[in-house]
Amino acid sequence: MKSLSLSQPSKLLCHPFPIWIRWGSVTTLVASVGLLGVSLFAYNYDAFFAVSLVPSLLVALSFAVFLNFYSLWHLRREHRKTDWAFRYTDCEFSSIFQNVLDGILIVDNEADCLDANPAAAAILRLPINKLISQNVGCFLADRNAFAQRWNSFIQNKSKRGRAQLVAGDGTTLFVDFTAAANYLPGRHMLILCDVTERARAESSLRKSEERFQHMANNIQEVFWMMDAETQELTYVNPAYTTITGHAVESLHTNPSVHQDLIHPEDRTRVLAKLQDLARAGILDEEFRFIRADGQIRWAWAKGVPVPADHGTRWLVGTAQDITSRKHAEMKILDQLDAVEAARAETEALRKATLALSQNLAMDSVLDTLLHCISELIPFNRATVLFADDGFELMVAREAPRTVPKRMGLTLKASENTFLQRLLFEKHALLLEDTSRHSEWRDVVPLEQLQSWMGVPLIAGGNILGILSLGAIVPSTFTNEHFRLAKSLSIPAAVAIQNARIHERAEIYAAELELRLKVGRVGPEGGN
């Protein structure tokens, strides 16, 4: 059977009769009136003419009867078509009403349900027979505001939105609704779509987003997201501003501005690691960056790729300021270096002290002293000067051996102001640049020295001599070298003092032995 559209009943009512029936009826009516007038005239004046018009009247009457019967038959047929069309339309509307997936409620002015489809009954968890006559406001979670909202709906003729309902079995659900008022006088239609799952998913997503924002906005680390292809930052949390000093909005105009923050010495390495992150699968780098105020600080960045259907779409990770940790590590390293240097110094001094005390010969003591100094302090010339009567100095030993031998050379302390100060003040001196001191004199063996330090050799409160160390380059000696030289001068002075006592003891022993021999020879010769 050919289906009819919903607009066909109105088309059927617009043209109930064919055009030829209309014109035929009008023509028959006009002809009948004309023949009737002629018949009346002929009946009064001419009997023959009246008799001849009878067949015409019969023909006109017959045609009129035919037209009436045909009109009745046509009207009945059109009525049946129209009735069938309305029945079909009603059936179609009823089918839609019964099978549509959205709930439909027909209510009156008091919001009492007059009719409902199965979908509405399924959404509201009530049978249709119990749903009918129920007030719609009974299903709202917020029933107190229903009256005001209902009146507003009646006045505005339509309304859309989302509402929280309590179903007949007590289940809380969410629906998107569309309401139309007075589609017929006193009749209103509500269409409900159950979006409970969607609303819960949206609520869960919203809560997840809120939790993420709470975390991202309050942690001290930078949380970042980057496009794997363009290497442009698409998201950073507010900690970015705290750590770098740059506003987050600066990334909107230039998503690659973060690359300029990396210290030039670390930039190539870090950017190469970022480029390789999608393949390597992990980023774990420490690097320097430059804050907006020009400070150079340290950052620790960690990241991972986010897998997608066709490769990697995003790179995500964190970055934190580790400047304090780096400074602590550097201090620890410096302290470890200092401890190691102190240990090495102590060991060197121990060895030097041991070496100086192993041999009491003066030549051995002086050679050992200069050798130990060469292992601790860089110099171009080292000289041991012995003090003689407090006014003259004698070159006792000089290193390196490549310089001309000047052992035994004497000079007056007054020839160099600083040597004289050492003898009288008994305090070590350090001259980083001799050219800055107008009192400096290039006397032998201190000629051509640009950096110099002198340390008095004191034992028992008496100054035995001076340890002179020189370099041909200014600022060669540091405070650490100066301290080492002073530390080494103590055992050196003791060793020199012991060597002198040993020499005197040997001389005394030799004289005593000689006297004993002479005493023995004398009596024998007398006998």
C-alpha positions as CSV (number, residue, x, y, z in Angstrom):
1,M,0.0,0.0,0.0
2,K,1.3,3.4,-0.9
3,S,2.1,5.5,2.1
4,L,0.7,9.0,2.5
5,S,2.6,11.9,3.9
6,L,1.3,13.9,6.8
7,S,0.3,16.8,4.5
8,Q,-1.9,14.7,2.2
9,P,-5.2,15.2,4.2
10,S,-5.1,19.0,3.7
11,K,-4.4,18.5,0.0
12,L,-7.5,16.3,-0.3
13,L,-9.7,18.9,1.4
14,C,-8.5,21.7,-0.9
15,H,-10.1,20.2,-4.1
16,P,-13.1,18.0,-3.2
17,F,-14.7,18.2,-6.7
18,P,-13.4,18.0,-10.3
19,I,-13.6,21.3,-12.3
20,W,-16.0,19.8,-15.0
21,I,-18.6,18.9,-12.3
22,R,-18.6,22.5,-11.1
23,W,-19.0,24.0,-14.5
24,G,-21.6,21.3,-15.5
25,S,-23.7,22.1,-12.4
26,V,-23.7,25.8,-13.1
27,T,-24.5,25.3,-16.8
28,T,-27.4,22.9,-15.9
29,L,-28.7,25.4,-13.4
30,V,-28.7,28.2,-15.8
31,A,-30.3,26.1,-18.6
32,S,-33.0,24.8,-16.2
33,V,-33.9,28.3,-15.2
34,G,-34.0,29.4,-18.8
35,L,-36.2,26.5,-19.9
36,L,-38.5,27.1,-16.9
37,G,-39.1,30.7,-18.0
38,V,-39.7,29.7,-21.6
39,S,-42.1,26.9,-20.5
40,L,-44.2,29.4,-18.5
41,F,-44.3,31.8,-21.4
42,A,-45.2,29.1,-23.9
43,Y,-47.9,27.6,-21.7
44,N,-49.8,30.9,-21.6
45,Y,-49.4,31.9,-25.3
46,D,-48.5,28.9,-27.4
47,A,-49.6,25.3,-26.6
48,F,-47.5,23.7,-29.4
49,F,-44.3,25.4,-28.3
50,A,-45.0,24.2,-24.7
51,V,-45.4,20.6,-25.8
52,S,-42.1,20.7,-27.8
53,L,-40.2,22.0,-24.6
54,V,-41.2,19.0,-22.5
55,P,-38.4,16.7,-23.9
56,S,-35.8,19.5,-23.2
57,L,-37.0,19.8,-19.7
58,L,-36.8,16.0,-19.2
59,V,-33.3,16.0,-20.6
60,A,-32.2,18.9,-18.3
61,L,-33.9,17.2,-15.3
62,S,-32.2,13.9,-16.1
63,F,-28.8,15.6,-16.4
64,A,-29.4,17.4,-13.1
65,V,-30.3,14.1,-11.4
66,F,-27.1,12.5,-12.8
67,L,-25.0,15.4,-11.5
68,N,-26.5,15.1,-8.1
69,F,-25.9,11.3,-7.9
70,Y,-22.4,11.7,-9.2
71,S,-21.7,14.5,-6.7
72,L,-23.0,12.3,-3.8
73,W,-20.8,9.4,-5.0
74,H,-17.8,11.7,-5.4
75,L,-18.3,13.2,-2.0
76,R,-18.5,9.8,-0.4
77,R,-15.4,8.6,-2.1
78,E,-13.4,11.8,-1.1
79,H,-14.7,11.4,2.5
80,R,-13.4,7.9,2.7
81,K,-10.0,9.0,1.3
82,T,-9.8,11.8,3.9
83,D,-10.9,9.5,6.7
84,W,-8.3,7.0,5.7
85,A,-5.6,9.7,5.5
86,F,-6.5,10.9,8.9
87,R,-6.5,7.4,10.3
88,Y,-3.1,6.7,8.7
89,T,-1.7,10.0,10.1
90,D,-3.1,9.2,13.5
91,C,-1.5,5.7,13.3
92,E,1.8,7.2,12.3
93,F,1.7,9.7,15.1
94,S,0.7,7.0,17.5
95,S,3.6,4.8,16.4
96,I,6.1,7.7,16.8
97,F,4.6,8.5,20.2
98,Q,4.9,4.8,21.3
99,N,8.3,4.0,19.9
100,V,10.3,7.2,20.2
101,L,13.3,6.8,22.5
102,D,12.7,10.1,24.3
103,G,10.0,10.3,26.9
104,I,6.9,12.4,26.0
105,L,4.5,13.7,28.6
106,I,1.2,15.4,27.9
107,V,0.1,17.6,30.9
108,D,-2.6,20.0,31.7
109,N,-2.4,23.5,33.2
110,E,-1.7,22.1,36.7
111,A,1.2,20.0,35.4
112,D,-0.8,16.7,35.9
113,C,0.1,14.0,33.4
114,L,-2.7,13.2,30.9
115,D,-0.7,10.9,28.7
116,A,2.8,9.4,28.5
117,N,4.6,7.2,26.1
118,P,6.6,4.0,27.1
119,A,9.9,5.8,27.0
120,A,8.7,8.3,29.6
121,A,7.5,5.5,31.8
122,A,10.9,3.8,31.5
123,I,12.8,7.0,32.3
124,L,10.6,7.8,35.3
125,R,10.5,4.1,36.5
126,L,6.7,4.0,36.7
127,P,4.0,2.1,34.8
128,I,2.0,4.3,32.4
129,N,-1.3,3.7,34.4
130,K,0.4,5.1,37.5
131,L,2.2,7.9,35.7
132,I,-1.0,9.3,34.3
133,S,-2.6,11.8,36.7
134,Q,0.8,12.2,38.5
135,N,2.0,15.8,38.9
136,V,5.3,16.4,37.1
137,G,6.5,18.4,40.1
138,C,6.6,15.2,42.2
139,F,9.6,14.0,40.2
140,L,11.8,17.1,40.6
141,A,14.6,16.9,43.2
142,D,13.9,20.6,44.0
143,R,10.1,20.6,44.4
144,N,10.0,23.9,46.2
145,A,10.9,26.0,43.1
146,F,8.6,24.0,40.7
147,A,5.6,26.3,41.0
148,Q,7.5,29.4,40.0
149,R,9.3,27.7,37.2
150,W,6.0,26.2,35.9
151,N,4.4,29.6,35.8
152,S,7.4,31.1,34.0
153,F,7.2,28.2,31.5
154,I,3.5,28.9,30.8
155,Q,4.2,32.5,30.2
156,N,7.3,32.0,28.0
157,K,5.5,29.3,25.9
158,S,8.7,27.1,25.7
159,K,11.7,26.1,27.8
160,R,14.8,24.0,27.4
161,G,17.3,22.9,30.0
162,R,18.6,20.1,32.3
163,A,16.8,18.9,35.4
164,Q,17.6,16.5,38.2
165,L,14.7,14.1,38.9
166,V,13.9,11.5,41.4
167,A,12.3,8.5,39.6
168,G,9.5,6.4,41.0
169,D,11.9,3.9,42.5
170,G,13.9,6.6,44.2
171,T,16.7,6.6,41.6
172,T,18.3,10.0,41.0
173,L,18.6,10.8,37.3
174,F,19.4,13.7,35.0
175,V,17.3,14.6,31.9
176,D,17.6,17.2,29.2
177,F,14.1,18.5,28.6
178,T,12.2,20.5,25.9
179,A,8.8,21.9,26.9
180,A,6.1,23.5,24.6
181,A,3.1,25.2,26.2
182,N,-0.4,25.2,24.7
183,Y,0.2,23.2,21.6
184,L,-3.6,22.8,22.1
185,P,-5.5,25.0,24.5
186,G,-4.7,23.7,28.0
187,R,-2.4,21.0,26.7
188,H,1.4,21.1,27.2
189,M,4.1,18.7,26.0
190,L,7.3,17.8,27.7
191,I,10.0,15.8,26.0
192,L,12.6,14.1,28.2
193,C,16.0,12.7,27.3
194,D,17.8,10.6,29.9
195,V,21.4,12.0,30.2
196,T,22.2,10.5,33.5
197,E,25.3,8.6,32.3
198,R,26.5,11.6,30.3
199,A,25.9,14.0,33.3
200,R,27.8,11.6,35.6
201,A,30.6,11.4,33.1
202,E,30.7,15.2,32.8
203,S,30.6,15.5,36.6
204,S,33.4,13.0,37.0
205,L,35.4,14.8,34.3
206,R,34.7,18.2,35.9
207,K,35.8,16.9,39.3
208,S,38.9,15.4,37.8
209,E,39.6,18.7,36.1
210,E,39.1,20.5,39.4
211,R,41.5,18.1,41.2
212,F,44.0,18.5,38.4
213,Q,43.8,22.3,38.6
214,H,44.1,22.2,42.4
215,M,47.3,20.2,42.0
216,A,48.7,22.1,39.1
217,N,48.0,25.5,40.6
218,N,49.6,24.7,44.0
219,I,52.6,22.4,43.3
220,Q,56.0,24.0,43.1
221,E,57.1,22.1,40.1
222,V,56.2,23.1,36.5
223,F,53.9,20.7,34.8
224,W,54.2,21.0,31.0
225,M,52.7,19.6,27.9
226,M,54.4,19.9,24.5
227,D,53.5,19.1,20.9
228,A,55.7,16.2,19.9
229,E,56.1,17.4,16.3
230,T,56.5,21.2,16.7
231,Q,58.2,21.1,20.1
232,E,55.9,23.9,21.2
233,L,54.5,24.2,24.7
234,T,50.7,23.9,24.8
235,Y,50.3,24.0,28.6
236,V,52.2,25.0,31.7
237,N,50.9,25.6,35.2
238,P,51.3,28.8,37.2
239,A,54.6,27.5,38.7
240,Y,56.2,28.4,35.4
241,T,55.9,32.1,36.3
242,T,57.3,31.5,39.8
243,I,60.3,29.6,38.6
244,T,61.2,31.5,35.3
245,G,59.8,34.9,36.1
246,H,58.0,34.9,32.7
247,A,54.2,35.2,32.4
248,V,52.3,32.1,31.2
249,E,50.7,34.4,28.6
250,S,54.0,34.8,26.8
251,L,53.7,31.2,25.6
252,H,50.5,32.1,23.8
253,T,52.3,34.5,21.5
254,N,55.5,32.5,21.2
255,P,55.1,28.8,22.2
256,S,58.8,28.2,21.6
257,V,60.1,31.0,24.0
258,H,61.1,28.3,26.5
259,Q,64.0,27.4,24.3
260,D,65.6,30.8,24.8
261,L,65.4,30.4,28.6
262,I,67.9,27.5,28.5
263,H,71.5,28.5,29.1
264,P,73.4,28.7,25.8
265,E,76.0,26.2,27.0
266,D,73.2,23.6,27.8
267,R,70.7,24.5,25.1
268,T,72.0,22.2,22.3
269,R,72.1,19.2,24.7
270,V,68.7,19.7,26.2
271,L,66.9,20.4,22.9
272,A,68.5,17.3,21.4
273,K,67.2,15.2,24.3
274,L,63.7,16.7,23.7
275,Q,63.8,15.9,20.0
276,D,64.8,12.3,20.9
277,L,62.2,11.9,23.7
278,A,59.6,10.3,21.6
279,R,62.1,7.6,20.6
280,A,64.0,7.2,23.8
281,G,60.9,7.2,26.0
282,I,62.3,9.2,28.9
283,L,63.8,12.6,29.6
284,D,65.9,13.2,32.7
285,E,68.1,16.2,32.4
286,E,69.6,18.8,34.7
287,F,70.5,22.2,33.1
288,R,70.9,25.9,33.7
289,F,68.3,28.4,32.7
290,I,68.1,32.2,32.7
291,R,65.3,33.9,34.7
292,A,63.6,37.0,33.5
293,D,65.7,39.0,36.0
294,G,68.9,37.6,34.6
295,Q,69.7,35.1,37.4
296,I,71.2,31.8,36.3
297,R,69.5,29.0,38.1
298,W,69.4,25.2,37.8
299,A,66.4,23.1,36.7
300,W,65.7,19.4,36.6
301,A,63.3,18.3,33.8
302,K,61.7,14.9,33.5
303,G,59.3,13.9,30.7
304,V,57.7,11.0,28.9
305,P,55.9,10.6,25.5
306,V,52.1,10.0,25.4
307,P,51.3,7.1,23.0
308,A,48.7,7.7,20.4
309,D,47.1,5.6,17.6
310,H,49.7,6.6,15.1
311,G,52.9,7.5,17.0
312,T,53.4,10.1,19.7
313,R,51.2,13.2,19.8
314,W,52.2,14.8,23.1
315,L,55.1,15.0,25.4
316,V,54.4,15.6,29.1
317,G,56.6,16.1,32.1
318,T,57.7,18.2,35.1
319,A,60.5,20.7,35.8
320,Q,61.6,21.9,39.2
321,D,64.1,24.5,40.4
322,I,67.1,22.6,42.0
323,T,69.4,25.6,42.4
324,S,69.5,25.2,46.2
325,R,70.4,21.5,45.8
326,K,73.0,22.3,43.2
327,H,74.6,24.9,45.5
328,A,74.6,22.4,48.3
329,E,76.2,19.8,46.1
330,M,78.9,22.3,45.0
331,K,79.6,23.1,48.6
332,I,79.9,19.5,49.4
333,L,82.3,19.0,46.5
334,D,84.3,22.0,47.6
335,Q,84.4,20.6,51.1
336,L,85.4,17.2,49.8
337,D,88.1,18.9,47.7
338,A,89.2,20.8,50.8
339,V,89.3,17.7,52.9
340,E,91.2,15.8,50.2
341,A,93.6,18.8,49.8
342,A,94.0,18.9,53.6
343,R,94.6,15.2,53.7
344,A,97.1,15.4,50.8
345,E,98.7,18.4,52.5
346,T,98.9,16.6,55.8
347,E,100.4,13.5,54.1
348,A,102.9,15.7,52.2
349,L,103.9,17.5,55.4
350,R,104.2,14.2,57.2
351,K,106.5,12.8,54.5
352,A,108.4,16.0,54.4
353,T,108.9,16.0,58.2
354,L,109.9,12.4,58.1
355,A,112.3,13.0,55.3
356,L,113.8,16.0,57.0
357,S,114.4,14.0,60.2
358,Q,115.9,10.9,58.6
359,N,119.2,12.4,57.8
360,L,121.0,15.0,60.0
361,A,123.5,16.0,57.3
362,M,122.9,19.7,56.4
363,D,123.3,19.1,52.6
364,S,120.7,16.3,52.8
365,V,118.3,18.4,54.9
366,L,118.5,21.3,52.5
367,D,118.0,19.2,49.4
368,T,115.1,17.4,51.0
369,L,113.5,20.7,52.0
370,L,113.6,22.1,48.4
371,H,112.3,18.8,46.9
372,C,109.4,18.7,49.3
373,I,108.5,22.3,48.5
374,S,108.6,21.6,44.8
375,E,105.9,19.0,45.2
376,L,103.6,21.4,47.0
377,I,104.3,24.9,45.6
378,P,105.0,25.9,42.0
379,F,108.1,28.2,41.7
380,N,110.8,29.2,39.3
381,R,113.4,29.7,41.9
382,A,113.7,28.6,45.6
383,T,116.5,29.7,47.8
384,V,117.5,28.9,51.4
385,L,119.3,31.9,53.0
386,F,121.1,31.4,56.3
387,A,121.2,34.4,58.6
388,D,124.7,35.4,59.8
389,D,124.8,37.8,62.8
390,G,121.4,39.2,61.8
391,F,122.7,41.5,59.1
392,E,124.1,39.3,56.4
393,L,122.5,36.4,54.5
394,M,124.3,33.5,52.8
395,V,122.9,31.4,50.0
396,A,122.9,27.9,51.5
397,R,121.0,26.1,48.7
398,E,119.2,27.0,45.5
399,A,116.8,25.2,43.2
400,P,116.5,24.3,40.4
401,R,119.9,23.1,39.8
402,T,119.9,24.6,36.3
403,V,120.5,28.1,37.7
404,P,124.1,29.2,38.2
405,K,125.6,27.8,41.4
406,R,125.7,30.6,44.0
407,M,126.1,28.6,47.1
408,G,128.1,30.6,49.7
409,L,127.2,33.9,48.1
410,T,126.5,36.5,50.8
411,L,124.4,39.7,50.7
412,K,123.4,42.3,53.1
413,A,119.8,42.3,54.3
414,S,119.6,46.0,53.9
415,E,119.9,45.6,50.1
416,N,116.3,44.5,50.0
417,T,113.7,46.1,52.3
418,F,111.5,43.0,52.5
419,L,114.4,40.7,53.5
420,Q,115.2,43.2,56.2
421,R,111.6,43.2,57.4
422,L,111.6,39.4,57.5
423,L,114.6,39.3,59.8
424,F,113.4,42.0,62.2
425,E,109.6,41.3,62.2
426,K,109.9,37.5,61.9
427,H,106.7,37.3,59.8
428,A,106.2,35.7,56.4
429,L,105.6,38.0,53.4
430,L,103.8,37.5,50.1
431,L,104.1,39.8,47.2
432,E,101.7,38.9,44.3
433,D,103.4,41.4,42.0
434,T,106.8,42.9,42.9
435,S,106.4,45.6,40.3
436,R,103.7,47.2,42.4
437,H,106.1,47.6,45.3
438,S,108.5,50.5,44.8
439,E,110.8,49.2,47.7
440,W,111.5,46.0,45.8
441,R,115.1,45.6,44.6
442,D,116.3,42.9,42.1
443,V,119.3,41.8,44.1
444,V,121.0,38.4,43.7
445,P,119.4,35.9,44.2
446,L,116.0,37.7,43.9
447,E,116.6,39.1,40.4
448,Q,113.8,38.9,37.6
449,L,111.1,37.7,40.1
450,Q,107.6,39.1,39.5
451,S,105.9,37.1,42.4
452,W,107.7,36.4,45.6
453,M,107.2,35.1,49.1
454,G,109.6,34.8,52.0
455,V,109.2,32.7,55.1
456,P,111.4,33.0,58.1
457,L,113.0,29.8,59.5
458,I,112.6,30.1,63.2
459,A,113.7,27.5,65.9
460,G,113.8,28.1,69.6
461,G,112.8,31.7,69.1
462,N,115.8,32.4,66.9
463,I,115.7,33.1,63.2
464,L,118.0,30.7,61.4
465,G,117.4,32.0,57.9
466,I,114.8,32.7,55.2
467,L,113.0,30.4,52.7
468,S,112.7,32.4,49.5
469,L,110.3,31.3,46.7
470,G,110.0,33.3,43.5
471,A,108.2,33.1,40.1
472,I,108.7,35.1,36.9
473,V,104.9,35.5,36.4
474,P,102.9,37.9,38.7
475,S,100.2,36.4,41.0
476,T,101.7,32.9,40.7
477,F,101.4,32.2,44.4
478,T,98.1,32.0,46.2
479,N,97.1,32.2,49.9
480,E,97.1,28.4,50.0
481,H,100.7,28.2,48.7
482,F,101.6,30.8,51.3
483,R,100.0,28.8,54.1
484,L,101.8,25.6,52.9
485,A,105.1,27.3,52.8
486,K,104.6,28.6,56.4
487,S,103.6,25.1,57.5
488,L,106.6,23.5,56.0
489,S,109.0,26.1,57.4
490,I,108.4,24.8,61.0
491,P,109.8,21.2,60.5
492,A,112.4,22.6,58.1
493,A,113.7,25.0,60.8
494,V,113.8,22.2,63.3
495,A,115.7,20.0,60.9
496,I,118.2,22.8,60.1
497,Q,118.7,23.4,63.8
498,N,119.2,19.7,64.4
499,A,121.6,19.5,61.4
500,R,123.6,22.4,62.9
501,I,123.7,20.7,66.3
502,H,124.8,17.5,64.6
503,E,127.6,19.3,62.8
504,R,128.8,20.9,66.0
505,A,128.6,17.5,67.7
506,E,130.7,15.9,65.0
507,I,133.2,18.8,65.2
508,Y,133.4,18.5,69.0
509,A,133.7,14.7,68.7
510,A,136.5,15.1,66.1
511,E,138.4,17.6,68.3
512,L,138.0,15.4,71.4
513,E,139.3,12.4,69.5
514,L,142.2,14.4,68.3
515,R,143.0,15.5,71.8
516,L,142.9,12.0,73.1
517,K,145.3,10.9,70.4
518,V,147.7,13.8,71.2
519,G,147.5,12.9,74.9
520,R,148.4,9.3,74.3
521,V,151.3,10.2,72.0
522,G,152.8,12.7,74.6
523,P,153.4,10.1,77.5
524,E,154.7,7.5,75.1
525,G,157.2,10.1,73.7
526,G,158.3,11.0,77.3
527,N,159.1,7.5,78.1
